[in-house]
């Protein structure tokens, strides 16, 4: 469970950085300090052994590896969200037979 949760957190953070176009905007959206977002992304890149985002003092740009990773993150996170929503919905719908 811990590994899955970590993967979900890393993927959501990475996707947010890409979508926001900056660490500070992503940090604001996630309500985290920008340094935490930067360190987390560095840890993800170290774990993957690939640079996902090129950084300068004024901007970021996604690498080719980052593009591929981002597309997969979005797809997988969408599937996880759908799966969790489906399970939550099945718990609220009545099941079984009604005896008369």
Secondary structure, 3 states (H helix, E strand, C coil): CHHHHHHHHHHHHHHHHHHHCCHHHHHHHHCCCHHHHHHHHHHHHHHHCCCCEEECCCCEEECHHHHHHHHHHHHHHHHHHHHHHHHHHHHHCCCCCCCC
